[in-house]
């Protein structure tokens, strides 16, 4: 099995605070999910979307997968992606995270060549960033155990497994404004993003 071939966009959230399905977020007439798919295809030949609404996607462009553990949040989406992955590692982002920092993505892949890990995430302001991150199929047994016991916290799961945690100081030079971790949760955040435009995303 190849090491880095698969990526997934998590798009199964309820979008409660946004007020409408975040899979429909767009900028300048193009859905953010479409932009993410196009950019991810520049690095990964196997791009998936974890979504309960496959009709929103062109099956010729992307594989749509669905959760096995229903109503279990993003941890269930990560689980489904790892089960369906065509490589050892899966890059994980979300449909409300419009920025991909490809240089940092490449840096993470280089760091993962140095040892044996189950996940690679970034530390910022004392916390972990669970998306714009890599997860390994080796994490599946621990992940299934968490989900079977009804545990849904991604950060708690990361703390329990063999994680490569990239320190804030090491990550900062490759992450201008930390925009890779921006997620659009509210109409106000969405409007601010649309006003500022795509920029160099």
C-alpha positions, 0 to 999 in steps of 0.5 A, a space after each residue: 500500500 502506498 504511503 500518501 495517496 488519500 485525502 478526505 474532506 469532512 462534510 457531514 456536520 449539522 451546520 447548526 450555527 451557520 444556518 445552512 449546509 456548509 457544503 454549500 459555502 462558496 466564494 466568487 461563484 465556486 463552492 469551497 468544496 470544489 476548490 478544496 477537491 481541485 487543490 487536493 488533487 494536486 497532491 493526492 490521487 485518491 480524494 474522498 468527501 465524507 458526506 451524507 448527501 452524495 448527490 451534491 458531488 460529481 462521482 467522476 471527480 471525487 469518491 463520496 463515503 459515508 459514516 459507519 458510526 452514525 451521529 458520532 461527529 468528525 471522528 466517525 468521518 475520519 474512521 470511514 476515510 481510513 477504512 476506505 483509504 487507498 494509502 497508509 496515511 489520509 490527509 484530513 480537512 473539512 468543508 468549512 476550512 477554505 485554506 490549504 497550505 500546500 507547503 505545510 502539507 508537504 512539510 508534514 509528509 516529510 516529518 512523517 518519514 522520520 518515524 512511526 506514528 498514528 497521527 500528525 497534528 499541529 499544536 497552537 496556543 496550547 491546543 491541538 489542531 485536529 484538521 489539516 492533519 494526517 491520520 494513519 490506518 494504524 489508528 483504526 483499532 483505537 479509533 473503533 474502540 473509541 467510537 464503540 464506547 460512544 467517545 466522540 472527541 477527536 482531541 482526546 483520541 489524539 492524546 491517547 495514541 502515538 502522535 507526531 505533534 508539530 510545535 507551534 514555533 516549528 509550524 508558524 513559518 509555514 502557516 501565514 496567519 494560521 489561516 490553514 486552521 480557519 473554519 467558517 462556523 457562523 454567518 459572520 465568519 463567512 461574510 468576513 471571509 467573502 469580503 476578504 476574498 480568496 487571496 493566495 489560498 
